[in-house]
Amino acid sequence: MAIHNRITELLGIEKPILQAPMGWIARSALASAVSNAGGLGIIETSSGELDNVKREIELMRELTDKPFGVNIAQAFVRDPNIVEFVVANNVKFVTTSAGDPTKYTSALKEAGLTVFHVVPTLSAALKAVDAGVDGLVVEGGEGGGFKNPRDVSTMVLLPLVCSHVNVPVIAAGGITDGASMAAAFALGAEGVQMGTRMVAAAESPVHQNWKNAIVEGAETDTVFLNRFSRPALRALRTERTTRLEHEDSVSMMEFGAVKDLYFGGDLEASIALGGQVMGRITAVEPVATILDRTMREFDDVMRSLHTKYGA
Amino acid sequence: MAIHNRITELLGIEKPILQAPMGWIARSALASAVSNAGGLGIIETSSGELDNVKREIELMRELTDKPFGVNIAQAFVRDPNIVEFVVANNVKFVTTSAGDPTKYTSALKEAGLTVFHVVPTLSAALKAVDAGVDGLVVEGGEGGGFKNPRDVSTMVLLPLVCSHVNVPVIAAGGITDGASMAAAFALGAEGVQMGTRMVAAAESPVHQNWKNAIVEGAETDTVFLNRFSRPALRALRTERTTRLEHEDSVSMMEFGAVKDLYFGGDLEASIALGGQVMGRITAVEPVATILDRTMREFDDVMRSLHTKYGA
């Protein structure tokens, strides 16, 4: 079966599965694998390395002829020319996050781009819709990465937002397979975004130690930091993050030697962002395997529900 | 349509919807309304008031001829005769929670009861299955009440547990309507349990102020207390709980004048337990209205998913 809905049509993709824009990780190797597998790869900007990001976008043109997107992480990209940057690089789809949706939406829309804003609450969702976005990425607090300090789970947030907006919604936070995708669709989503699952994909550029930590970790092995400050974040439990969990405010300096973690594999060198769904990830696999199985499982769940509970 | 699965058959109910056993609240007025509406009402013991509980069980016989259950909240019921107590009161279904599942399961099973254990993690679920329970209540951390300090959301925990056990599973945490019930079923559950939704039901005995706080509250208006101690708990955000949120360890003395809150309506007198799903509850309604609408919505979601995504 194939899925046809507003997300697949708007983004021009076969499978309504997006890869989350993790800093340093969501680059061309991973993103092109997702786009080539029929989903939508997204290039990150939260690393702040715009020159590298530009090169990665150019690489995407070589690695795939399928659609892909770019995330503008507003809290991390201070360059006011970011809109010109994505337009000049012929990007067609942008997600904006960690900032005010009124800041870039109009300019991006006027340039002909499709714009989704990432939201962690209903009030943020309504504000984004007012700003004219084409859709939303609704991000539950169980997910990894930067978060609203008052985290709300996907099971609550997703149907709440979907019952208040008419734009298409992509579910993020806790999504890793066909069952969670089916649940998200039951709650009103028309697409899903996977982060932690993609960090542990074969094509992900992070060190094997990080992937192993995800594969071996339990569902209880994440911490939520900066609950009383901003930005809050969810990360894998390590000695460093277990210590930081007790602090009301965690300085971004605690990210320390990011690349020693990401590419050197020293899990204590920085903060390994990741979601609770790590407890459901049991193997490092190629992106195409993950996406194909997710679609099969989604189909299986649909059939099973209809058989058991169909009218 | 009617639902027929292992939960409806095992519990002898028409609608696979249970009412959570909130202390002082889950008594005969509320529980009989749930059972009479085709779900399963459960009488609480976490108040520790066993004499009152016994009277409530007797009242249930007068108020309904439908099945109902009793929860044994192991951390709060220190009376070793609790098994004799439920057997003598001719109770047929028990959920055990907040304790070791090996403690009561065998004795309850030998007495012919059906036993479900409430679990907040995969390891707890496996331990309960080993102890011989008939099923599980899998409780996501977005729910209200007493919790595991390392909270895991329903979207992650429920499919994780369902993929590891063969016993029937009831989903709790974030469930309030047919969409969330459908999502839970997509994740592998065969029943759901509603807590906060039932606190705000017309038949709930709590003061109108508490119900109003649920109706007016946003999805971000809960706090998670005792994250570094036990028992952790999720409650409505008030001045008291906002202050307690910063403390690593919250004494149970902070519950203060429980009845001034529950029945006097002073939200600052104690801690009003409640889940994030309060942000989705917009009216105080009779139990029968809630259950009937939930079943209709569940049916609508099943039809809609099949129409859009069926093979």
Boltz contact constraints between the chains, C-beta under 6 A:
constraints:
  - contact:
      token1: [A, 1]
      token2: [B, 311]
      max_distance: 6.0
  - contact:
      token1: [A, 121]
      token2: [B, 220]
      max_distance: 6.0
  - contact:
      token1: [A, 142]
      token2: [B, 153]
      max_distance: 6.0
  - contact:
      token1: [A, 142]
      token2: [B, 156]
      max_distance: 6.0
  - contact:
      token1: [A, 150]
      token2: [B, 220]
      max_distance: 6.0
  - contact:
      token1: [A, 152]
      token2: [B, 219]
      max_distance: 6.0
  - contact:
      token1: [A, 152]
      token2: [B, 276]
      max_distance: 6.0
  - contact:
      token1: [A, 153]
      token2: [B, 142]
      max_distance: 6.0
  - contact:
      token1: [A, 153]
      token2: [B, 153]
      max_distance: 6.0
  - contact:
      token1: [A, 153]
      token2: [B, 174]
      max_distance: 6.0
  - contact:
      token1: [A, 154]
      token2: [B, 155]
      max_distance: 6.0
  - contact:
      token1: [A, 155]
      token2: [B, 154]
      max_distance: 6.0
  - contact:
      token1: [A, 155]
      token2: [B, 155]
      max_distance: 6.0
  - contact:
      token1: [A, 155]
      token2: [B, 174]
      max_distance: 6.0
  - contact:
      token1: [A, 156]
      token2: [B, 142]
      max_distance: 6.0
  - contact:
      token1: [A, 156]
      token2: [B, 174]
      max_distance: 6.0
  - contact:
      token1: [A, 156]
      token2: [B, 219]
      max_distance: 6.0
  - contact:
      token1: [A, 156]
      token2: [B, 276]
      max_distance: 6.0
  - contact:
      token1: [A, 156]
      token2: [B, 277]
      max_distance: 6.0
  - contact:
      token1: [A, 159]
      token2: [B, 179]
      max_distance: 6.0
  - contact:
      token1: [A, 160]
      token2: [B, 219]
      max_distance: 6.0
  - contact:
      token1: [A, 160]
      token2: [B, 279]
      max_distance: 6.0
  - contact:
      token1: [A, 160]
      token2: [B, 280]
      max_distance: 6.0
  - contact:
      token1: [A, 174]
      token2: [B, 153]
      max_distance: 6.0
  - contact:
      token1: [A, 174]
      token2: [B, 155]
      max_distance: 6.0
  - contact:
      token1: [A, 174]
      token2: [B, 156]
      max_distance: 6.0
  - contact:
      token1: [A, 179]
      token2: [B, 159]
      max_distance: 6.0
  - contact:
      token1: [A, 179]
      token2: [B, 187]
      max_distance: 6.0
  - contact:
      token1: [A, 182]
      token2: [B, 186]
      max_distance: 6.0
  - contact:
      token1: [A, 183]
      token2: [B, 183]
      max_distance: 6.0
  - contact:
      token1: [A, 183]
      token2: [B, 186]
      max_distance: 6.0
  - contact:
      token1: [A, 183]
      token2: [B, 187]
      max_distance: 6.0
  - contact:
      token1: [A, 186]
      token2: [B, 182]
      max_distance: 6.0
  - contact:
      token1: [A, 186]
      token2: [B, 183]
      max_distance: 6.0
  - contact:
      token1: [A, 186]
      token2: [B, 186]
      max_distance: 6.0
  - contact:
      token1: [A, 186]
      token2: [B, 301]
      max_distance: 6.0
  - contact:
      token1: [A, 187]
      token2: [B, 179]
      max_distance: 6.0
  - contact:
      token1: [A, 187]
      token2: [B, 183]
      max_distance: 6.0
  - contact:
      token1: [A, 219]
      token2: [B, 152]
      max_distance: 6.0
  - contact:
      token1: [A, 219]
      token2: [B, 156]
      max_distance: 6.0
  - contact:
      token1: [A, 219]
      token2: [B, 160]
      max_distance: 6.0
  - contact:
      token1: [A, 220]
      token2: [B, 121]
      max_distance: 6.0
  - contact:
      token1: [A, 220]
      token2: [B, 150]
      max_distance: 6.0
  - contact:
      token1: [A, 276]
      token2: [B, 152]
      max_distance: 6.0
  - contact:
      token1: [A, 276]
      token2: [B, 156]
      max_distance: 6.0
  - contact:
      token1: [A, 277]
      token2: [B, 156]
      max_distance: 6.0
  - contact:
      token1: [A, 279]
      token2: [B, 160]
      max_distance: 6.0
  - contact:
      token1: [A, 280]
      token2: [B, 160]
      max_distance: 6.0
  - contact:
      token1: [A, 301]
      token2: [B, 186]
      max_distance: 6.0
  - contact:
      token1: [A, 302]
      token2: [B, 309]
      max_distance: 6.0
  - contact:
      token1: [A, 302]
      token2: [B, 310]
      max_distance: 6.0
  - contact:
      token1: [A, 306]
      token2: [B, 306]
      max_distance: 6.0
  - contact:
      token1: [A, 306]
      token2: [B, 310]
      max_distance: 6.0
  - contact:
      token1: [A, 309]
      token2: [B, 302]
      max_distance: 6.0
  - contact:
      token1: [A, 310]
      token2: [B, 302]
      max_distance: 6.0
  - contact:
      token1: [A, 310]
      token2: [B, 306]
      max_distance: 6.0
  - contact:
      token1: [A, 311]
      token2: [B, 1]
      max_distance: 6.0
